[in-house]
Amino acid sequence: MSPFPRHDFRDLTLYAPDRRPVAVDLSDNTNQWGTHPAALERIRAATADDLARYPELYADKLRDQVSETFGVPRECVATGCGSDDVLDSTFRAVWGAGAFISFAAPTFSLVEPFARVNAMEARAVPWPDALEEPERLLEGGPALVYVCRPNNPTGEAAPEFWVRQLLDLVGEAGPLVLLDEAYADFAGSTLVAEAPAHPRLLVARTLSKAYGLAGLRIGFAVGAPETVLEVEKSRGPYKITRLGSEAGAAALADADGWMAAAVAECIENRQRLSEELAARSLTPARSRANFLLFPSLSGSARIDALALRAEGVAVRPFSEVPGMGDALRVTVGPWPLMETFLDALDRVRTR
Ligand SMILES: *Cc1c(COP(=O)(O)O)cnc(C)c1O
């Protein structure tokens, strides 16, 4: 007999995007301007205690800063080892016999595996259908509805009124709506402030993108205290390191405006890159995130991504995106990097 009785794990695989080293990596939407200097400063000042002692049980320093930055009570803030961990813990918290998750597709690639490791099915509703009729996401009575806003990989953000419509349909007794706002810093639109008052809304955020802290693994979520409590129970104590809690809080305070400046430049470059792609008949989806999704050159995103990699630039391939077909997702960064990317693209196009 197998010591691993989880038959449902059998066809799960490890997350394995192409992470081979490359000169310019624009494949994972991390911050191409670097990291928040306030976080780096705190880490450089590390003491032996920072490593030898256990951290706070539930990352109170980080929660206090989230509370201050967003004007929400501390008991409305859950944290996690990256927002991936927050999503995973939230999925686990809503589990019950026969429970399933619904989501608008295409979206964040980890939603399906996280549902499955938590013994749930993830049911996809095509984005255009979900946008037209949000009730489609509630069909069959899911335990949780996952919505990514702005959405990865398209970059598009569902309108705020659409989210409100969905929340109205859910009411006080429907499924939990998990709004993944990993890219909200680049969109200038967030529902974080409203989440504490809504018993069925949890808004997840990360410091991995706008704050440049993907390596530190800091995520958090804001919701009603009773929702947050369940997520914290599901996730368990000690998941945020001592340095993570304090460096993350320092970054989130953004006292020197580093994050705000990087985001402003990113938004400017997003527009400029979008125009450059359109001029090459590769018009991207309208993005409010720090990346652009544009149609494949050859019809095969995988082949294009390999060709670009051979030219020293990594992007992420997606196959069969509705309305676009095979497509490539490129992270927006400082303009010299965008020029390197465009040069590589032009070499591949004219081969
Ligand atoms: C990058 C990303 C995350 C987050 O990641 P962590 O690094 O785990 O905080 C979450 N959701 C989406 C949609 C993302 O693209």
The ligand as a Tripos MOL2 file, in Angstrom:
@<TRIPOS>MOLECULE
LIG
   15    15     1     0     0
SMALL
NO_CHARGES

@<TRIPOS>ATOM
      1 C1          2.3110   37.2180   -8.6660 C.3       1 LIG1
      2 C2          0.9020   36.9020   -8.2860 C.ar      1 LIG1
      3 C3          0.5450   36.5980   -6.9740 C.ar      1 LIG1
      4 C4          1.5000   36.5100   -5.9160 C.3       1 LIG1
      5 O1          2.3070   36.1780   -5.4590 O.3       1 LIG1
      6 P1          3.1810   36.0120   -4.1720 P.3       1 LIG1
      7 O2          4.5420   36.2360   -4.6500 O.co2     1 LIG1
      8 O3          2.8810   34.6460   -3.6900 O.co2     1 LIG1
      9 O4          2.6920   37.0710   -3.2330 O.co2     1 LIG1
     10 C5         -0.7600   36.3600   -6.6590 C.ar      1 LIG1
     11 N1         -1.7040   36.4160   -7.5910 N.ar      1 LIG1
     12 C6         -1.4130   36.7050   -8.8530 C.ar      1 LIG1
     13 C7         -2.4960   36.7820   -9.8260 C.3       1 LIG1
     14 C8         -0.1050   36.9370   -9.2410 C.ar      1 LIG1
     15 O5          0.1680   37.1680  -10.5150 O.3       1 LIG1
@<TRIPOS>BOND
     1     1     2 1
     2     2     3 ar
     3     2    14 ar
     4     3     4 1
     5     3    10 ar
     6     4     5 1
     7     5     6 1
     8     6     7 2
     9     6     8 1
    10     6     9 1
    11    10    11 ar
    12    11    12 ar
    13    12    13 1
    14    12    14 ar
    15    14    15 1
@<TRIPOS>SUBSTRUCTURE
     1 LIG1         1 GROUP 0 **** ****
